[in-house]
């Protein structure tokens, strides 16, 4: 049986993804933490999702950090 309502389907899909994350990462799973922004497990899950998005956006390019700008201009050594 398939869920026809797209909103309800999204909730259950997110719940399954959250369960998989907690199971594979060894985190404590609690259904009540879904969409609760102050729950530590939900925050960790959101950070993981952001990491995956950034990784996919970067493609296969290696990560190279930007060069740092000097913090203060008076330390030039002139």
Secondary structure as GFF3:
##gff-version 3
##sequence-region A 1 78
A	DSSP	alpha_helix	6	25	.	.	.	ID=ss1
A	DSSP	three_ten_helix	31	33	.	.	.	ID=ss2
A	DSSP	alpha_helix	40	58	.	.	.	ID=ss3
A	DSSP	three_ten_helix	73	75	.	.	.	ID=ss4
###
